[in-house]
Structures are given as C-alpha cells and as structure tokens.
Amino acid sequence: MIARSAIGYKINISVSHSEPNLVPRDWWPESESIDALIESYPNHDFDMEEAVSDFIKFCHEQQIGLAAERINRAFVRNISQILDRRKEGRVQIRPTRQNSETDFISSFLS
C-alpha cells in the first residue's frame, strides 16, 4: 500500500471498479479551517488561494481520494505542516516542485 519512490514514499491505493473520490476542482475550505490556519500562523503571510489550488492539484496528480467530510481536515493538516517548516513572513506554499511534493507526501503519511 505504501512504497518507497524517488521522492520519498508513494501511496498505492487501488480502487476497484470506481474512480477515486477526488477533491472537487472548485472546492474551498470552510471558514473554520481558514480561521484555524490564520490564527495558528499569524506571522506567516501566505496566499490562501495558492494553498487551496496546490492542495487540489496535488490530490489530483497523486489520485488521492478523500471523503467529503475529511477534505478540510486534510487541507489544514497539510498546509500546517508546510507552514511549520517555513520561516515567518511571506510564504510561498510551493517554492519548488521537488520540495512541495515531498512536503505533501510527508504530511499524508503523518
């Protein structure tokens, strides 16, 4: 189910006879999720649209399916782990492709 790959770990989940329940491309986090991130990281200036867009894109690229009731929690957890590793101030969520993929994959395994 989880295998080592060139960038860290790869999640291999087979969904029999159905498409994975991917995050909708027009998904937006609940206000409570946004508030939690802003309150938890008051000294980080990050673009919420960039964070949401990168989260959705990553889920689609990796074919990661999430139940609708778990999307907000997964989003907050992933963005929190990225922000925990970034210095305060202006934060670019996806500064480089390799680092961001490693961050997101690590956060799903946490």
Contacts in CASP RR format, 6 or more apart in sequence:
PFRMAT RR
TARGET T0000
AUTHOR 0000-0000-0000
METHOD contacts of the structure
MODEL  1
MIARSAIGYKINISVSHSEPNLVPRDWWPESESIDALIESYPNHDFDMEE
AVSDFIKFCHEQQIGLAAERINRAFVRNISQILDRRKEGRVQIRPTRQNS
ETDFISSFLS
1 11 0 8 1.000
1 12 0 8 1.000
1 13 0 8 1.000
2 9 0 8 1.000
2 10 0 8 1.000
2 11 0 8 1.000
2 12 0 8 1.000
2 109 0 8 1.000
3 9 0 8 1.000
3 10 0 8 1.000
3 12 0 8 1.000
4 10 0 8 1.000
7 98 0 8 1.000
7 101 0 8 1.000
7 102 0 8 1.000
7 105 0 8 1.000
8 102 0 8 1.000
8 105 0 8 1.000
9 105 0 8 1.000
9 106 0 8 1.000
9 109 0 8 1.000
10 105 0 8 1.000
11 62 0 8 1.000
11 64 0 8 1.000
11 105 0 8 1.000
11 108 0 8 1.000
11 109 0 8 1.000
13 20 0 8 1.000
13 63 0 8 1.000
13 65 0 8 1.000
20 63 0 8 1.000
20 64 0 8 1.000
20 65 0 8 1.000
21 65 0 8 1.000
21 66 0 8 1.000
21 67 0 8 1.000
21 68 0 8 1.000
22 59 0 8 1.000
22 60 0 8 1.000
22 63 0 8 1.000
22 64 0 8 1.000
22 65 0 8 1.000
22 66 0 8 1.000
23 55 0 8 1.000
23 56 0 8 1.000
23 59 0 8 1.000
23 60 0 8 1.000
23 65 0 8 1.000
23 66 0 8 1.000
23 71 0 8 1.000
24 56 0 8 1.000
25 56 0 8 1.000
25 60 0 8 1.000
27 52 0 8 1.000
27 56 0 8 1.000
27 71 0 8 1.000
28 52 0 8 1.000
29 48 0 8 1.000
29 52 0 8 1.000
29 71 0 8 1.000
29 72 0 8 1.000
29 75 0 8 1.000
29 76 0 8 1.000
30 72 0 8 1.000
32 72 0 8 1.000
33 72 0 8 1.000
33 75 0 8 1.000
33 76 0 8 1.000
34 48 0 8 1.000
36 76 0 8 1.000
37 48 0 8 1.000
37 51 0 8 1.000
37 76 0 8 1.000
37 79 0 8 1.000
37 80 0 8 1.000
37 83 0 8 1.000
40 80 0 8 1.000
40 83 0 8 1.000
41 80 0 8 1.000
41 83 0 8 1.000
43 88 0 8 1.000
43 89 0 8 1.000
44 83 0 8 1.000
44 86 0 8 1.000
44 88 0 8 1.000
44 89 0 8 1.000
44 91 0 8 1.000
45 89 0 8 1.000
45 90 0 8 1.000
45 91 0 8 1.000
46 79 0 8 1.000
46 83 0 8 1.000
46 90 0 8 1.000
46 91 0 8 1.000
46 92 0 8 1.000
46 93 0 8 1.000
47 93 0 8 1.000
50 92 0 8 1.000
50 93 0 8 1.000
50 94 0 8 1.000
51 75 0 8 1.000
51 79 0 8 1.000
51 93 0 8 1.000
52 75 0 8 1.000
54 93 0 8 1.000
54 94 0 8 1.000
54 100 0 8 1.000
55 74 0 8 1.000
55 75 0 8 1.000
55 78 0 8 1.000
55 79 0 8 1.000
55 104 0 8 1.000
58 64 0 8 1.000
58 100 0 8 1.000
58 101 0 8 1.000
58 104 0 8 1.000
59 65 0 8 1.000
59 66 0 8 1.000
62 104 0 8 1.000
62 105 0 8 1.000
64 108 0 8 1.000
66 74 0 8 1.000
74 108 0 8 1.000
77 107 0 8 1.000
77 110 0 8 1.000
78 103 0 8 1.000
78 104 0 8 1.000
78 107 0 8 1.000
78 108 0 8 1.000
79 93 0 8 1.000
81 103 0 8 1.000
81 106 0 8 1.000
81 107 0 8 1.000
81 110 0 8 1.000
82 91 0 8 1.000
82 93 0 8 1.000
82 100 0 8 1.000
82 103 0 8 1.000
82 104 0 8 1.000
82 107 0 8 1.000
83 91 0 8 1.000
85 103 0 8 1.000
93 100 0 8 1.000
94 100 0 8 1.000
END
